[in-house]
Amino acid sequence: MSKTWESFLERWTSAGVIDADVRDRIRAWESEHAQSQGLRWPILIALAFGAILLGAGVLLFVSAHWDQMSPTERMSLIVATIAVFHVGGAVSSGRFEGLSVALHTVGTVALGGGIALAGQIFNLSEHWPAAVLLWAAGAALAWALLRHWTQAALTAILFPYWLAGEWWTRMSDDHVLFMLPIWVGACALSFAYLSARRGPGDSALRKALGWIGGIALLPAAIAISVDTWAQAPAWQPQMIAWGISILGSLALAIALRGREALWTGVAIAWALLLIAANGGHGGRIPVYLWCAVGSVGLALWGMRDSRPERINLGILGFALTVLVFYFSNVMDKLGRSASLIAVGLLFLGGGWLLEQTRRRLIAHIRVEAI
């Protein structure tokens, strides 16, 4: 039982919220069930790194002996590698659930490499999004059978990656590099994944989606702010791409949060208006202003839902906006020494101010929601 929880228990007893008998019963129950509260973070880190190193070792072994193998031996090795991981996960499921999840996850990751190598062995026509689709289907099937959050997280990454790959190859074939639907779709999907978090009782899948959305959001927003409508294709394929990017993300947000998906829709509308700001004739100033508005809005959204990760992302986005504005529009107008002094003051003063703001915002959210 954690010391923080223990201190709260003592506070409740001192304030008369609970009596000494209830306190002792709670303490006894927690002591009896302390071992069934789940894996601690050292074990989780060990399992994660172990899975990564195991997969890397198998990959190095296969690459080292690949040229000496016949096509039959290569295919047999691929199938055996995937099967060994999943069989190992099945055998360990009743003894150590964390190890079982890790082995099944490595098996699904190995499936992607197996699909790519199988295409190389049999000289299949090169269309890499189809391989990603097969990989995503395998992850979805594993999720349906095993109900592991890791399989669902892989599915949440691979299916959007497949859609982006299909659009990318189409644009490459047409010699038109128009990637805005991909960037907007990634940004909208990041907002939807971020909205999956509701409170400390969230499932591991919702927490994983929140992490995926948080990692992908800022790079996607940066890509929107620097891309333009140059070399846009015909409207028919555009409408399909825009529909999948926007409506698909909204549908997922509704499935995750119900009526609360309204705020995800507002965030997606911000991403669309960022395209308009970037395509205007007012230079880069509207882009910086709209990015600052979006950062503030993200922090306020985090306050509304009592989600500190959105507040942190909003503060980080605002800081990046100010820094990019300074280096792009201000620094070259100052002398060398003045520019260095100014950037030093910007880092020191701005960093202190943003950290104080971040702490105040987090202090206003509900403690029980963190």
Secondary structure, 3 states (H helix, E strand, C coil): CCHHHHHHHHHHHHCCCCCHHHHHHHHHHHHHCHHHCCCCHHHHHHHHHHHHHHHHHHHHHHHHHCCCCCHHHHHHHHHHHHHHHHHHHHHHCCCCHHHHHHHHHHHHHHHHHHHHHHHHHCCCCCCHHHHHHHHHHHHHHHHHHHCCHHHHHHHHHHHHHHHHHHHHHHHHHCCCCCCHHHHHHHHHHHHHHHCCCCCCCCCHHHHHHHHHHHHHHHHHHHHHHHCCCCCCCCHHHHHHHHHHHHHHHHHHHHHHHHHHHHHHHHHHHHHHHHHHHHHCCCCCHHHHHHHHHHHHHHHHHHHHHCCHHHHHHHHHHHHHHHHHHHHHHHHHHCCHHHHHHHHHHHHHHHHHHHHHHHHHHHHCCCHHHC
